Amino acid sequence: LVGHGPSPSSSTTGAEKREKQHRAHQGFGDPRGGVTGAQAYFCADEAKCDQHMETFLCCIDASSGSSDDGFSAVKLTALARPQFLVQLSEVLVKWRRFFHQLAAEQGQAGRAVLDTKLEVEKLQEALAKLGVLSKAESQQWFTGENLGTSGTVDLLDWNSLFDSRTKLSRPLLIPNKMTGQLEPLLSRFREEEELQMKRVLQRMDVLGKRAMEKGVRLMVDAEQSYFQPAISRLTVETQRRFNRSQPIIYNTYQCYLKEAYNNVTGDMELSRREDWHFGTKLVRGAYMEQERERAAQMGYEDPINPTYEKTNEMYHRCLDYILEEITRSRKASVMVASHNEDTVKFTLRRMMELGIHPADKKVCFGQLLGMCDQITFPLGQAGFPVYKYVPYGPVNEVLPYLSRRAQENRGFLQRANRERDLLWKEVKRRLLAGNFFSP
């Protein structure tokens, strides 16, 4: 994870750079782009998305038949048109950025996400001054949502207001900081986009119901950062429905992203407020080249942590936050999806310190089939829930996925040599002991 893409022109402002990250871009709407780009199906039509849903249903059935407490992974770029996900992400990011703009005007720039709270009266005055809403409209808006009763609004309250856009008598306009003009927040959304959102949630509902019926947990894979706000939003909507009594739906957080900790803490706080189980898979991330290529091409800040060490710090910070929540509430579960031995050792140490027992099944581990068996098997033998992630599909579609895994795990060849040496040592031990076919 060392290195950066070419720097954008110095004449481009920071605000413009950030705005560009989630701007819909046809060339990057298809996640198959790039040699090591995401291998996800570009849904040419809704029927294709329905076919992919059927494939995922078969995968859930297979997982149920092969193990207890199994997992099945899905990609939302197979269940919704990727260009729609980019458009939805753009809208969500604009709305969140507007919150931080208002927070800066209230002197709260630089605060941690959950510590940033807008005073409702000042917020209403600011919205009226900007011409976004009249004071009467904003009062009706907050009253209708039962928000601001404490006198403040935080980012989670603000995000919930996004669903209230239809309550306004006119399209919601927000200021463009670069031009100084008001622009419709939902300028890219038409009835067709609204229908696509409804359809993808319906598909997730079908998969969630099958997963519950079969005793399987459903992991929603993370994808490129320009899809991710939409993917996370749609996943949280599904978690609200299915994670009431146990974690059925797991969201995935990529710790090579600079905003990973904010994403984890924000979603967990939402689960606390709404009283549902927080299920998550933590990964480092696998789209570095594609992310940096897009950032350089479109002129926005690289969203990836600058070094591998920084990504490790982020992973352990997010993981520790989740482990402490498990101890506190028992309403969080995590899959530590890592081939990094130091991360596994860190997890085991923190579990022991916090009193989290393997039998609680609140923490599980995952490695890719064919990689790091020297981690997987000892964990399983010691009683920890551990899983092998099994890619499936045509060879030409699975190979790019595997190449990303090798790139993500920079020490892969080193570890492969170590695995070979360990296996050879075990073969010799068994030959000398005369029990080649038993442990």
Buried (B, 14 or more C-beta within 10 A) or exposed (E): BEEEBEEBEEEEEEEBBBBBBBBBBEEBBBBBBBEBBBBBBBBEEBEBBBBBBEEBBEBBBBBBEEEEEBBBBBBBBBBBBBBBBBBBBBBBBBBBBBBBBBBEBBEBEEEEBBEBBBBBEBBBEBBBEBEBBEEEBBBBBBEEBEBBEEEBBBBBBBBBBBEBBEEBEEEBBBBEBEEEEBEEBBEBBEEEBEEBBEBBBEBBBBBBEBBBEBBBBBBBBBBBBBBBBBBBBBBBBBBBBBBEEEBBBBBBBBBBBBBBBBBBBBBBBBBBEEEBBBBBBBBBBBBBBBBBBBBBBBBBBBBBBEEBEBBBBBBBBBBBBBBBBBBEBEBBBBBBBBBBBEBBEBBBEBBEEBEBEBEEEBBBBBBBEBBBBBBBEEBBEEEBBBBBBEBEEEEEBEEBBBBBBBBBBEEBEEBBEBBEEEEEEEEEEBEEEEEEEEE
